[in-house]
Amino acid sequence: MGYPRHCEGCGIAFEGVSGQGDAGHVTLAARDGGARSPWAADWPGRILEIGCKACGAIFEWDYFRPASDGRLGVSPALLREPVAAWTPGDSFARGPDRRSVYEQQRRAS
């Protein structure tokens, strides 16, 4: 529906019928803004922050803005270029907190 079909950083195509799930991207954040829903015009639109699992790029996604091909969803901005040493499974955390998403989390007990 309104999810990205490809990465705005590296151009890789996101697979999957719905564009959701383990489709090569992850929603990192969401906020009100952008184009309003065509089905609920009295509600605010949604701007998503999308991370590409293949290259580490992060881009904004205006969920309800019509694209040139008539589908919903447009990227207004690339927030982070593809990361040179990125490997699938790396964390999208910024700075020294960046670690693999597969790393075990230690619990304080």
Stockholm file with secondary structure:
# STOCKHOLM 1.0

chainA/1-109         MGYPRHCEGCGIAFEGVSGQGDAGHVTLAARDGGARSPWAADWPGRILEIGCKACGAIFEWDYFRPASDGRLGVSPALLREPVAAWTPGDSFARGPDRRSVYEQQRRAS
#=GR chainA/1-109 SS CCSCSBCTTTCCBCCSSSSCSSSSEEEEEEEECSSCCSSCTTSCCEEEEEEETTTCCEEEEEEEEECTTSCEEECCCEEECCCTTCCTTBCCCCGGGCCBTTSCCCCCC
#=GC SS_cons         CCSCSBCTTTCCBCCSSSSCSSSSEEEEEEEECSSCCSSCTTSCCEEEEEEETTTCCEEEEEEEEECTTSCEEECCCEEECCCTTCCTTBCCCCGGGCCBTTSCCCCCC
//
